[in-house]
């Protein structure tokens, strides 16, 4: 387990806000799991991952396709792509249910 920076107060001079430590509603392409309680939201842990942009390739392939002018839609699409390649990055309560699994 890594040190959790949320356990250490900032000292002056204050640094700019870090979206993985102190997420704010509306952060565009903010890290997955940022602000979640416990180890899931540990900014230095393996489950807080910044989705970056669709053209950045490091641990997952480049995601070609539509880029939305709606920031919330784009943010959702980027996080869904990140979750596909790094499954531990999406909290279980926010994952979309599999529509084929509900059909009987």
VEXDO-491928 format. One record per atom (N, C-alpha, C, O): residue number from 1; residue in one letter; atom name; x, z, y. Coordinates in steps of 0.1 Angstrom, whole numbers, plus 2048, in hexadecimal, padded with zeros to 3 digits. Each point is the difference from the previous one (the first is absolute). Example, Ala and Ser with C-alpha at 12.3 -4.5 7.8 and 13.67 -1.06 7.14 Angstrom:
// residues 2
@i: 1 aa: A at: N east: 884 up: 84E north: 7C7;
@i: 1 aa: A at: CA east: 7F7 up: 800 north: 80C;
@i: 1 aa: A at: C east: 809 up: 800 north: 80C;
@i: 1 aa: A at: O east: 80A up: 807 north: 800;
@i: 2 aa: S at: N east: 7F2 up: 7F2 north: 80B;
@i: 2 aa: S at: CA east: 809 up: 800 north: 80B;
@i: 2 aa: S at: C east: 7F8 up: 808 north: 80B;
@i: 2 aa: S at: O east: 805 up: 801 north: 80B;
END
This chain:
// residues 104
@i: 1 aa: X at: N east: 809 up: 800 north: 7F4;
@i: 1 aa: X at: CA east: 7F7 up: 800 north: 80C;
@i: 1 aa: X at: C east: 809 up: 800 north: 80C;
@i: 1 aa: X at: O east: 80A up: 808 north: 801;
@i: 2 aa: X at: N east: 7F3 up: 7EF north: 809;
@i: 2 aa: X at: CA east: 808 up: 7FF north: 80C;
@i: 2 aa: X at: C east: 7FA up: 80A north: 80B;
@i: 2 aa: X at: O east: 7F5 up: 805 north: 7FF;
@i: 3 aa: X at: N east: 814 up: 7FD north: 80B;
@i: 3 aa: X at: CA east: 7FB up: 809 north: 80B;
@i: 3 aa: X at: C east: 7F5 up: 7F9 north: 807;
@i: 3 aa: X at: O east: 800 up: 7F4 north: 802;
@i: 4 aa: X at: N east: 7F6 up: 814 north: 803;
@i: 4 aa: X at: CA east: 7F5 up: 7FA north: 807;
@i: 4 aa: X at: C east: 801 up: 803 north: 80E;
@i: 4 aa: X at: O east: 800 up: 80C north: 805;
@i: 5 aa: X at: N east: 802 up: 7EA north: 804;
@i: 5 aa: X at: CA east: 803 up: 802 north: 80E;
@i: 5 aa: X at: C east: 7F4 up: 806 north: 807;
@i: 5 aa: X at: O east: 801 up: 805 north: 80C;
@i: 6 aa: X at: N east: 7F3 up: 7FB north: 7EE;
@i: 6 aa: X at: CA east: 7F5 up: 807 north: 806;
@i: 6 aa: X at: C east: 802 up: 80F north: 801;
@i: 6 aa: X at: O east: 7F9 up: 807 north: 807;
@i: 7 aa: X at: N east: 810 up: 7FE north: 7F1;
@i: 7 aa: X at: CA east: 802 up: 80F north: 800;
@i: 7 aa: X at: C east: 80A up: 804 north: 80A;
@i: 7 aa: X at: O east: 803 up: 80C north: 802;
@i: 8 aa: X at: N east: 803 up: 7EB north: 806;
@i: 8 aa: X at: CA east: 80A up: 803 north: 80A;
@i: 8 aa: X at: C east: 7FB up: 7FC north: 80E;
@i: 8 aa: X at: O east: 7FD up: 7F4 north: 802;
@i: 9 aa: X at: N east: 802 up: 815 north: 807;
@i: 9 aa: X at: CA east: 7FA up: 7FD north: 80D;
@i: 9 aa: X at: C east: 80A up: 7F7 north: 808;
@i: 9 aa: X at: O east: 80D up: 801 north: 7FE;
@i: 10 aa: X at: N east: 7EE up: 7F7 north: 80B;
@i: 10 aa: X at: CA east: 808 up: 7F8 north: 809;
@i: 10 aa: X at: C east: 807 up: 809 north: 80A;
@i: 10 aa: X at: O east: 7FA up: 80A north: 804;
@i: 11 aa: X at: N east: 812 up: 7F2 north: 800;
@i: 11 aa: X at: CA east: 806 up: 807 north: 80B;
@i: 11 aa: X at: C east: 802 up: 7F7 north: 80C;
@i: 11 aa: X at: O east: 7FF up: 7F4 north: 7FE;
@i: 12 aa: X at: N east: 802 up: 812 north: 80D;
@i: 12 aa: X at: CA east: 802 up: 7F7 north: 80C;
@i: 12 aa: X at: C east: 80E up: 7FB north: 801;
@i: 12 aa: X at: O east: 809 up: 808 north: 7FC;
@i: 13 aa: X at: N east: 7FA up: 7ED north: 809;
@i: 13 aa: X at: CA east: 7F6 up: 7F6 north: 805;
@i: 13 aa: X at: C east: 7F8 up: 7FA north: 7F4;
@i: 13 aa: X at: O east: 806 up: 7FD north: 7F5;
@i: 14 aa: X at: N east: 7ED up: 801 north: 80C;
@i: 14 aa: X at: CA east: 7F8 up: 7FB north: 7F6;
@i: 14 aa: X at: C east: 803 up: 7F1 north: 7FE;
@i: 14 aa: X at: O east: 802 up: 7F9 north: 809;
@i: 15 aa: X at: N east: 7FE up: 803 north: 7EA;
@i: 15 aa: X at: CA east: 802 up: 7F2 north: 7FD;
@i: 15 aa: X at: C east: 7F3 up: 7F9 north: 800;
@i: 15 aa: X at: O east: 7F5 up: 807 north: 800;
@i: 16 aa: X at: N east: 80B up: 7EC north: 800;
@i: 16 aa: X at: CA east: 7F3 up: 7F9 north: 800;
@i: 16 aa: X at: C east: 7F8 up: 804 north: 7F3;
@i: 16 aa: X at: O east: 806 up: 803 north: 7F6;
@i: 17 aa: X at: N east: 7ED up: 7FC north: 80A;
@i: 17 aa: X at: CA east: 7F8 up: 804 north: 7F5;
@i: 17 aa: X at: C east: 803 up: 7F6 north: 7F4;
@i: 17 aa: X at: O east: 802 up: 7F4 north: 801;
@i: 18 aa: X at: N east: 7FF up: 812 north: 7F3;
@i: 18 aa: X at: CA east: 803 up: 7F9 north: 7F4;
@i: 18 aa: X at: C east: 7F3 up: 7FF north: 7F8;
@i: 18 aa: X at: O east: 7FA up: 80A north: 7FD;
@i: 19 aa: X at: N east: 801 up: 7EA north: 801;
@i: 19 aa: X at: CA east: 7F3 up: 7FE north: 7FA;
@i: 19 aa: X at: C east: 7FF up: 805 north: 7F1;
@i: 19 aa: X at: O east: 7F5 up: 802 north: 7FB;
@i: 20 aa: X at: N east: 817 up: 800 north: 7FF;
@i: 20 aa: X at: CA east: 7FF up: 805 north: 7F2;
@i: 20 aa: X at: C east: 800 up: 80F north: 800;
@i: 20 aa: X at: O east: 7FB up: 806 north: 7F6;
@i: 21 aa: X at: N east: 809 up: 801 north: 815;
@i: 21 aa: X at: CA east: 800 up: 80E north: 801;
@i: 21 aa: X at: C east: 7F4 up: 805 north: 807;
@i: 21 aa: X at: O east: 7F9 up: 809 north: 7FC;
@i: 22 aa: X at: N east: 803 up: 7F0 north: 80F;
@i: 22 aa: X at: CA east: 7F5 up: 803 north: 808;
@i: 22 aa: X at: C east: 7F7 up: 7F4 north: 802;
@i: 22 aa: X at: O east: 800 up: 7FA north: 80B;
@i: 23 aa: X at: N east: 7F9 up: 802 north: 7EB;
@i: 23 aa: X at: CA east: 7F8 up: 7F3 north: 801;
@i: 23 aa: X at: C east: 7F4 up: 802 north: 80A;
@i: 23 aa: X at: O east: 7FB up: 80B north: 803;
@i: 24 aa: X at: N east: 802 up: 7EA north: 803;
@i: 24 aa: X at: CA east: 7F5 up: 800 north: 80A;
@i: 24 aa: X at: C east: 7F6 up: 7F5 north: 7FC;
@i: 24 aa: X at: O east: 804 up: 7F6 north: 7FC;
@i: 25 aa: X at: N east: 7EF up: 80D north: 806;
@i: 25 aa: X at: CA east: 7F6 up: 7F7 north: 7FD;
@i: 25 aa: X at: C east: 803 up: 7F3 north: 808;
@i: 25 aa: X at: O east: 802 up: 800 north: 80C;
@i: 26 aa: X at: N east: 7FD up: 7F5 north: 7ED;
@i: 26 aa: X at: CA east: 803 up: 7F3 north: 807;
@i: 26 aa: X at: C east: 80E up: 7FB north: 7FF;
@i: 26 aa: X at: O east: 803 up: 7F6 north: 806;
@i: 27 aa: X at: N east: 806 up: 812 north: 7F4;
@i: 27 aa: X at: CA east: 80E up: 7FB north: 7FE;
@i: 27 aa: X at: C east: 7FF up: 7F3 north: 7F9;
@i: 27 aa: X at: O east: 7FB up: 7FF north: 7F4;
@i: 28 aa: X at: N east: 80A up: 7F6 north: 811;
@i: 28 aa: X at: CA east: 800 up: 7F3 north: 7FA;
@i: 28 aa: X at: C east: 80B up: 7FF north: 7F5;
@i: 28 aa: X at: O east: 80B up: 803 north: 804;
@i: 29 aa: X at: N east: 7F1 up: 7FA north: 7F0;
@i: 29 aa: X at: CA east: 809 up: 7FF north: 7F5;
@i: 29 aa: X at: C east: 808 up: 80E north: 7FE;
@i: 29 aa: X at: O east: 80C up: 800 north: 7FD;
@i: 30 aa: X at: N east: 7ED up: 80A north: 805;
@i: 30 aa: X at: CA east: 806 up: 80D north: 7FE;
@i: 30 aa: X at: C east: 802 up: 803 north: 7F1;
@i: 30 aa: X at: O east: 7FB up: 7F9 north: 7F8;
@i: 31 aa: X at: N east: 80E up: 810 north: 805;
@i: 31 aa: X at: CA east: 804 up: 803 north: 7F2;
@i: 31 aa: X at: C east: 7F4 up: 804 north: 7F8;
@i: 31 aa: X at: O east: 7F7 up: 807 north: 804;
@i: 32 aa: X at: N east: 809 up: 7F5 north: 7EF;
@i: 32 aa: X at: CA east: 7F5 up: 804 north: 7F7;
@i: 32 aa: X at: C east: 803 up: 80F north: 7FD;
@i: 32 aa: X at: O east: 80B up: 805 north: 7FF;
@i: 33 aa: X at: N east: 7EA up: 802 north: 7FF;
@i: 33 aa: X at: CA east: 800 up: 80F north: 7FD;
@i: 33 aa: X at: C east: 805 up: 809 north: 80C;
@i: 33 aa: X at: O east: 800 up: 80C north: 7FE;
@i: 34 aa: X at: N east: 803 up: 7EE north: 80D;
@i: 34 aa: X at: CA east: 805 up: 809 north: 80B;
@i: 34 aa: X at: C east: 7F5 up: 809 north: 804;
@i: 34 aa: X at: O east: 7F4 up: 7FC north: 802;
@i: 35 aa: X at: N east: 80F up: 811 north: 7FF;
@i: 35 aa: X at: CA east: 7F6 up: 80A north: 804;
@i: 35 aa: X at: C east: 7F9 up: 806 north: 7F4;
@i: 35 aa: X at: O east: 7F9 up: 80A north: 802;
@i: 36 aa: X at: N east: 809 up: 7F1 north: 7F2;
@i: 36 aa: X at: CA east: 7F9 up: 806 north: 7F4;
@i: 36 aa: X at: C east: 807 up: 80E north: 7FE;
@i: 36 aa: X at: O east: 80C up: 801 north: 802;
@i: 37 aa: X at: N east: 7EC up: 808 north: 7F9;
@i: 37 aa: X at: CA east: 806 up: 80D north: 7FD;
@i: 37 aa: X at: C east: 80A up: 800 north: 7F4;
@i: 37 aa: X at: O east: 7FE up: 7F7 north: 7F7;
@i: 38 aa: X at: N east: 80A up: 813 north: 808;
@i: 38 aa: X at: CA east: 809 up: 801 north: 7F4;
@i: 38 aa: X at: C east: 80B up: 7F6 north: 7FF;
@i: 38 aa: X at: O east: 803 up: 7F8 north: 809;
@i: 39 aa: X at: N east: 802 up: 806 north: 7EB;
@i: 39 aa: X at: CA east: 80B up: 7F7 north: 7FD;
@i: 39 aa: X at: C east: 7FC up: 7F2 north: 802;
@i: 39 aa: X at: O east: 808 up: 7F7 north: 803;
@i: 40 aa: X at: N east: 7EB up: 805 north: 7FC;
@i: 40 aa: X at: CA east: 7FB up: 7F3 north: 802;
@i: 40 aa: X at: C east: 803 up: 7FB north: 80E;
@i: 40 aa: X at: O east: 803 up: 7F4 north: 802;
@i: 41 aa: X at: N east: 7FC up: 815 north: 808;
@i: 41 aa: X at: CA east: 802 up: 7FC north: 80E;
@i: 41 aa: X at: C east: 80E up: 804 north: 805;
@i: 41 aa: X at: O east: 803 up: 7FF north: 80C;
@i: 42 aa: X at: N east: 806 up: 804 north: 7EB;
@i: 42 aa: X at: CA east: 80E up: 804 north: 804;
@i: 42 aa: X at: C east: 807 up: 7F3 north: 806;
@i: 42 aa: X at: O east: 802 up: 7F7 north: 7F8;
@i: 43 aa: X at: N east: 801 up: 809 north: 815;
@i: 43 aa: X at: CA east: 806 up: 7F3 north: 806;
@i: 43 aa: X at: C east: 80D up: 7FC north: 7F9;
@i: 43 aa: X at: O east: 803 up: 7F4 north: 801;
@i: 44 aa: X at: N east: 804 up: 815 north: 7F9;
@i: 44 aa: X at: CA east: 80C up: 7FC north: 7F9;
@i: 44 aa: X at: C east: 7FE up: 7FE north: 7F1;
@i: 44 aa: X at: O east: 80A up: 7FD north: 7F9;
@i: 45 aa: X at: N east: 7EA up: 804 north: 802;
@i: 45 aa: X at: CA east: 7FD up: 7FF north: 7F2;
@i: 45 aa: X at: C east: 7FD up: 7F1 north: 7FD;
@i: 45 aa: X at: O east: 800 up: 7F7 north: 808;
@i: 46 aa: X at: N east: 7FF up: 806 north: 7EB;
@i: 46 aa: X at: CA east: 7FE up: 7F2 north: 7FB;
@i: 46 aa: X at: C east: 7F2 up: 7FA north: 803;
@i: 46 aa: X at: O east: 7FF up: 7F4 north: 7FE;
@i: 47 aa: X at: N east: 7F7 up: 814 north: 806;
@i: 47 aa: X at: CA east: 7F3 up: 7FB north: 801;
@i: 47 aa: X at: C east: 7FC up: 7FC north: 80F;
@i: 47 aa: X at: O east: 7F5 up: 7FB north: 802;
@i: 48 aa: X at: N east: 814 up: 808 north: 807;
@i: 48 aa: X at: CA east: 7FD up: 7FC north: 80E;
@i: 48 aa: X at: C east: 809 up: 7F4 north: 803;
@i: 48 aa: X at: O east: 80C up: 801 north: 801;
@i: 49 aa: X at: N east: 7ED up: 7F4 north: 7FF;
@i: 49 aa: X at: CA east: 807 up: 7F3 north: 801;
@i: 49 aa: X at: C east: 7FA up: 7F8 north: 80C;
@i: 49 aa: X at: O east: 7F4 up: 7FF north: 801;
@i: 50 aa: X at: N east: 815 up: 7FB north: 807;
@i: 50 aa: X at: CA east: 7FB up: 7F8 north: 80B;
@i: 50 aa: X at: C east: 7FE up: 7F2 north: 7FB;
@i: 50 aa: X at: O east: 809 up: 7FA north: 7FA;
@i: 51 aa: X at: N east: 7EB up: 800 north: 807;
@i: 51 aa: X at: CA east: 7FD up: 7F3 north: 7FB;
@i: 51 aa: X at: C east: 808 up: 7F5 north: 807;
@i: 51 aa: X at: O east: 802 up: 7F5 north: 7FA;
@i: 52 aa: X at: N east: 803 up: 80E north: 812;
@i: 52 aa: X at: CA east: 807 up: 7F5 north: 807;
@i: 52 aa: X at: C east: 7F7 up: 7F5 north: 803;
@i: 52 aa: X at: O east: 7F4 up: 801 north: 802;
@i: 53 aa: X at: N east: 812 up: 7F3 north: 7FF;
@i: 53 aa: X at: CA east: 7F7 up: 7F4 north: 803;
@i: 53 aa: X at: C east: 800 up: 7F7 north: 7F4;
@i: 53 aa: X at: O east: 809 up: 801 north: 7F7;
@i: 54 aa: X at: N east: 7EE up: 7F6 north: 809;
@i: 54 aa: X at: CA east: 7FE up: 7F7 north: 7F4;
@i: 54 aa: X at: C east: 80C up: 7F8 north: 7FD;
@i: 54 aa: X at: O east: 802 up: 7FB north: 7F4;
@i: 55 aa: X at: N east: 807 up: 802 north: 815;
@i: 55 aa: X at: CA east: 80C up: 7F8 north: 7FE;
@i: 55 aa: X at: C east: 80D up: 807 north: 7FC;
@i: 55 aa: X at: O east: 80A up: 7FA north: 7FF;
@i: 56 aa: X at: N east: 7F5 up: 813 north: 7FF;
@i: 56 aa: X at: CA east: 80C up: 808 north: 7FD;
@i: 56 aa: X at: C east: 801 up: 802 north: 7F1;
@i: 56 aa: X at: O east: 7F6 up: 804 north: 7FA;
@i: 57 aa: X at: N east: 815 up: 7F8 north: 800;
@i: 57 aa: X at: CA east: 802 up: 802 north: 7F2;
@i: 57 aa: X at: C east: 80B up: 809 north: 7FD;
@i: 57 aa: X at: O east: 80B up: 7FE north: 803;
@i: 58 aa: X at: N east: 7F1 up: 80D north: 7F6;
@i: 58 aa: X at: CA east: 80A up: 80A north: 7FB;
@i: 58 aa: X at: C east: 7FC up: 804 north: 7F2;
@i: 58 aa: X at: O east: 806 up: 7FB north: 7F6;
@i: 59 aa: X at: N east: 7F0 up: 80E north: 808;
@i: 59 aa: X at: CA east: 7FC up: 804 north: 7F3;
@i: 59 aa: X at: C east: 7F4 up: 7F8 north: 7FA;
@i: 59 aa: X at: O east: 7FC up: 803 north: 7F5;
@i: 60 aa: X at: N east: 7FF up: 7F4 north: 813;
@i: 60 aa: X at: CA east: 7F4 up: 7F8 north: 7FC;
@i: 60 aa: X at: C east: 802 up: 7F2 north: 805;
@i: 60 aa: X at: O east: 807 up: 7FE north: 809;
@i: 61 aa: X at: N east: 7F2 up: 7F8 north: 7F1;
@i: 61 aa: X at: CA east: 801 up: 7F3 north: 805;
@i: 61 aa: X at: C east: 7F9 up: 7FE north: 80D;
@i: 61 aa: X at: O east: 7F7 up: 808 north: 804;
@i: 62 aa: X at: N east: 80D up: 7ED north: 803;
@i: 62 aa: X at: CA east: 7F9 up: 7FD north: 80D;
@i: 62 aa: X at: C east: 7F1 up: 7FC north: 7FD;
@i: 62 aa: X at: O east: 7FD up: 7FA north: 7F6;
@i: 63 aa: X at: N east: 7FB up: 80B north: 812;
@i: 63 aa: X at: CA east: 7F1 up: 7FE north: 7FF;
@i: 63 aa: X at: C east: 7FC up: 7F5 north: 809;
@i: 63 aa: X at: O east: 7FE up: 802 north: 80C;
@i: 64 aa: X at: N east: 801 up: 7F1 north: 7EF;
@i: 64 aa: X at: CA east: 7FB up: 7F6 north: 809;
@i: 64 aa: X at: C east: 7F1 up: 801 north: 802;
@i: 64 aa: X at: O east: 7F9 up: 807 north: 7F8;
@i: 65 aa: X at: N east: 802 up: 7F2 north: 811;
@i: 65 aa: X at: CA east: 7F1 up: 800 north: 802;
@i: 65 aa: X at: C east: 7FC up: 803 north: 80E;
@i: 65 aa: X at: O east: 808 up: 7FF north: 809;
@i: 66 aa: X at: N east: 7EC up: 804 north: 7F8;
@i: 66 aa: X at: CA east: 7FA up: 802 north: 80D;
@i: 66 aa: X at: C east: 805 up: 80C north: 807;
@i: 66 aa: X at: O east: 803 up: 80B north: 7FA;
@i: 67 aa: X at: N east: 7FF up: 7F4 north: 813;
@i: 67 aa: X at: CA east: 803 up: 80B north: 809;
@i: 67 aa: X at: C east: 7F5 up: 802 north: 809;
@i: 67 aa: X at: O east: 7FC up: 7F6 north: 808;
@i: 68 aa: X at: N east: 7FE up: 816 north: 7F8;
@i: 68 aa: X at: CA east: 7F4 up: 802 north: 808;
@i: 68 aa: X at: C east: 803 up: 804 north: 80E;
@i: 68 aa: X at: O east: 80A up: 807 north: 803;
@i: 69 aa: X at: N east: 7ED up: 7F5 north: 807;
@i: 69 aa: X at: CA east: 802 up: 805 north: 80D;
@i: 69 aa: X at: C east: 7FA up: 80E north: 802;
@i: 69 aa: X at: O east: 802 up: 807 north: 80A;
@i: 70 aa: X at: N east: 7F7 up: 7FE north: 7EC;
@i: 70 aa: X at: CA east: 7FB up: 80D north: 800;
@i: 70 aa: X at: C east: 80A up: 80A north: 7FA;
@i: 70 aa: X at: O east: 803 up: 7FF north: 7F4;
@i: 71 aa: X at: N east: 802 up: 80A north: 814;
@i: 71 aa: X at: CA east: 80B up: 809 north: 7FB;
@i: 71 aa: X at: C east: 7FC up: 808 north: 7F4;
@i: 71 aa: X at: O east: 808 up: 802 north: 7F7;
@i: 72 aa: X at: N east: 7EC up: 803 north: 809;
@i: 72 aa: X at: CA east: 7FC up: 808 north: 7F4;
@i: 72 aa: X at: C east: 7FF up: 7F8 north: 7F3;
@i: 72 aa: X at: O east: 804 up: 805 north: 7F6;
@i: 73 aa: X at: N east: 7F7 up: 7EF north: 80B;
@i: 73 aa: X at: CA east: 800 up: 7F7 north: 7F5;
@i: 73 aa: X at: C east: 80E up: 7FD north: 7FB;
@i: 73 aa: X at: O east: 802 up: 800 north: 7F4;
@i: 74 aa: X at: N east: 807 up: 7FD north: 815;
@i: 74 aa: X at: CA east: 80D up: 7FC north: 7FC;
@i: 74 aa: X at: C east: 807 up: 80C north: 7FA;
@i: 74 aa: X at: O east: 807 up: 7FF north: 7F6;
@i: 75 aa: X at: N east: 7F7 up: 80D north: 810;
@i: 75 aa: X at: CA east: 806 up: 80C north: 7FB;
@i: 75 aa: X at: C east: 7FC up: 803 north: 7F2;
@i: 75 aa: X at: O east: 808 up: 803 north: 7F7;
@i: 76 aa: X at: N east: 7EB up: 7FB north: 806;
@i: 76 aa: X at: CA east: 7FA up: 802 north: 7F3;
@i: 76 aa: X at: C east: 806 up: 7F6 north: 7F6;
@i: 76 aa: X at: O east: 803 up: 804 north: 7F5;
@i: 77 aa: X at: N east: 7FE up: 7F0 north: 80F;
@i: 77 aa: X at: CA east: 805 up: 7F5 north: 7F7;
@i: 77 aa: X at: C east: 80F up: 803 north: 7FC;
@i: 77 aa: X at: O east: 804 up: 7FF north: 7F5;
@i: 78 aa: X at: N east: 804 up: 805 north: 815;
@i: 78 aa: X at: CA east: 80E up: 803 north: 7FE;
@i: 78 aa: X at: C east: 801 up: 80C north: 7F6;
@i: 78 aa: X at: O east: 809 up: 800 north: 7F7;
@i: 79 aa: X at: N east: 7EF up: 80A north: 80B;
@i: 79 aa: X at: CA east: 801 up: 80C north: 7F8;
@i: 79 aa: X at: C east: 7FB up: 7FD north: 7F2;
@i: 79 aa: X at: O east: 806 up: 806 north: 7F6;
@i: 80 aa: X at: N east: 7F0 up: 7F2 north: 808;
@i: 80 aa: X at: CA east: 7FC up: 7FC north: 7F3;
@i: 80 aa: X at: C east: 80B up: 7F8 north: 7F9;
@i: 80 aa: X at: O east: 801 up: 802 north: 7F4;
@i: 81 aa: X at: N east: 806 up: 7F6 north: 813;
@i: 81 aa: X at: CA east: 80B up: 7F8 north: 7F9;
@i: 81 aa: X at: C east: 80B up: 80A north: 7FC;
@i: 81 aa: X at: O east: 806 up: 7FF north: 7F6;
@i: 82 aa: X at: N east: 7FD up: 80B north: 813;
@i: 82 aa: X at: CA east: 80A up: 80A north: 7FD;
@i: 82 aa: X at: C east: 7FC up: 807 north: 7F3;
@i: 82 aa: X at: O east: 808 up: 803 north: 7F7;
@i: 83 aa: X at: N east: 7EB up: 802 north: 809;
@i: 83 aa: X at: CA east: 7FB up: 807 north: 7F4;
@i: 83 aa: X at: C east: 801 up: 7F8 north: 7F3;
@i: 83 aa: X at: O east: 802 up: 806 north: 7F6;
@i: 84 aa: X at: N east: 7FC up: 7ED north: 80B;
@i: 84 aa: X at: CA east: 801 up: 7F8 north: 7F4;
@i: 84 aa: X at: C east: 80E up: 800 north: 7FA;
@i: 84 aa: X at: O east: 801 up: 800 north: 7F4;
@i: 85 aa: X at: N east: 809 up: 801 north: 814;
@i: 85 aa: X at: CA east: 80E up: 7FF north: 7FC;
@i: 85 aa: X at: C east: 806 up: 80E north: 7FF;
@i: 85 aa: X at: O east: 80A up: 802 north: 7F9;
@i: 86 aa: X at: N east: 7F1 up: 808 north: 80E;
@i: 86 aa: X at: CA east: 804 up: 80E north: 7FF;
@i: 86 aa: X at: C east: 7F4 up: 809 north: 7FE;
@i: 86 aa: X at: O east: 7FB up: 806 north: 80A;
@i: 87 aa: X at: N east: 800 up: 7FB north: 7EA;
@i: 87 aa: X at: CA east: 7F3 up: 806 north: 7FE;
@i: 87 aa: X at: C east: 7FF up: 80F north: 804;
@i: 87 aa: X at: O east: 7F5 up: 804 north: 804;
@i: 88 aa: X at: N east: 816 up: 803 north: 7FD;
@i: 88 aa: X at: CA east: 7FF up: 80E north: 804;
@i: 88 aa: X at: C east: 7FF up: 802 north: 80F;
@i: 88 aa: X at: O east: 800 up: 80C north: 804;
@i: 89 aa: X at: N east: 7FE up: 7E9 north: 803;
@i: 89 aa: X at: CA east: 800 up: 802 north: 80F;
@i: 89 aa: X at: C east: 7F2 up: 801 north: 806;
@i: 89 aa: X at: O east: 7FF up: 801 north: 80C;
@i: 90 aa: X at: N east: 7F6 up: 7FF north: 7EC;
@i: 90 aa: X at: CA east: 7F3 up: 801 north: 805;
@i: 90 aa: X at: C east: 7F9 up: 80C north: 7FA;
@i: 90 aa: X at: O east: 800 up: 802 north: 7F3;
@i: 91 aa: X at: N east: 7FB up: 807 north: 815;
@i: 91 aa: X at: CA east: 7F9 up: 80C north: 7FA;
@i: 91 aa: X at: C east: 7F4 up: 7FC north: 7F8;
@i: 91 aa: X at: O east: 7F9 up: 7F6 north: 803;
@i: 92 aa: X at: N east: 805 up: 810 north: 7F1;
@i: 92 aa: X at: CA east: 7F5 up: 7FD north: 7F7;
@i: 92 aa: X at: C east: 7F3 up: 7FE north: 807;
@i: 92 aa: X at: O east: 7F8 up: 7F8 north: 7FC;
@i: 93 aa: X at: N east: 805 up: 811 north: 80E;
@i: 93 aa: X at: CA east: 7F2 up: 800 north: 806;
@i: 93 aa: X at: C east: 7FE up: 7F3 north: 809;
@i: 93 aa: X at: O east: 7F5 up: 7FE north: 803;
@i: 94 aa: X at: N east: 816 up: 7FB north: 801;
@i: 94 aa: X at: CA east: 7FE up: 7F4 north: 808;
@i: 94 aa: X at: C east: 801 up: 7F3 north: 7F9;
@i: 94 aa: X at: O east: 7FE up: 7F6 north: 806;
@i: 95 aa: X at: N east: 805 up: 80B north: 7ED;
@i: 95 aa: X at: CA east: 801 up: 7F3 north: 7F8;
@i: 95 aa: X at: C east: 7F2 up: 7FB north: 7FE;
@i: 95 aa: X at: O east: 7F7 up: 807 north: 7FE;
@i: 96 aa: X at: N east: 809 up: 7EB north: 803;
@i: 96 aa: X at: CA east: 7F3 up: 7FA north: 7FE;
@i: 96 aa: X at: C east: 7FC up: 800 north: 7F1;
@i: 96 aa: X at: O east: 809 up: 7FE north: 7F8;
@i: 97 aa: X at: N east: 7EB up: 804 north: 805;
@i: 97 aa: X at: CA east: 7FC up: 800 north: 7F2;
@i: 97 aa: X at: C east: 801 up: 7F1 north: 7FA;
@i: 97 aa: X at: O east: 7FD up: 7F7 north: 808;
@i: 98 aa: X at: N east: 806 up: 808 north: 7EC;
@i: 98 aa: X at: CA east: 801 up: 7F3 north: 7F9;
@i: 98 aa: X at: C east: 7F2 up: 7FB north: 7FE;
@i: 98 aa: X at: O east: 7F8 up: 806 north: 7F8;
@i: 99 aa: X at: N east: 803 up: 7EF north: 80E;
@i: 99 aa: X at: CA east: 7F2 up: 7FC north: 7FF;
@i: 99 aa: X at: C east: 7FD up: 7FB north: 7F1;
@i: 99 aa: X at: O east: 7F5 up: 802 north: 7FC;
@i: 100 aa: X at: N east: 815 up: 7F9 north: 7FD;
@i: 100 aa: X at: CA east: 7FE up: 7FC north: 7F2;
@i: 100 aa: X at: C east: 7FE up: 80D north: 7F7;
@i: 100 aa: X at: O east: 7F9 up: 7FF north: 7F6;
@i: 101 aa: X at: N east: 80D up: 80C north: 80E;
@i: 101 aa: X at: CA east: 7FF up: 80C north: 7F8;
@i: 101 aa: X at: C east: 7F2 up: 806 north: 801;
@i: 101 aa: X at: O east: 7FB up: 807 north: 7F7;
@i: 102 aa: X at: N east: 7FE up: 7F7 north: 814;
@i: 102 aa: X at: CA east: 7F2 up: 805 north: 802;
@i: 102 aa: X at: C east: 7F5 up: 7F8 north: 7FB;
@i: 102 aa: X at: O east: 7F5 up: 804 north: 7FE;
@i: 103 aa: X at: N east: 80F up: 7EF north: 7FF;
@i: 103 aa: X at: CA east: 7F6 up: 7F7 north: 7FA;
@i: 103 aa: X at: C east: 7FF up: 803 north: 7F1;
@i: 103 aa: X at: O east: 80A up: 802 north: 7F9;
@i: 104 aa: X at: N east: 7E9 up: 800 north: 802;
@i: 104 aa: X at: CA east: 7FF up: 803 north: 7F1;
@i: 104 aa: X at: C east: 7F6 up: 7F6 north: 7FA;
@i: 104 aa: X at: O east: 7FE up: 801 north: 7F4;
END
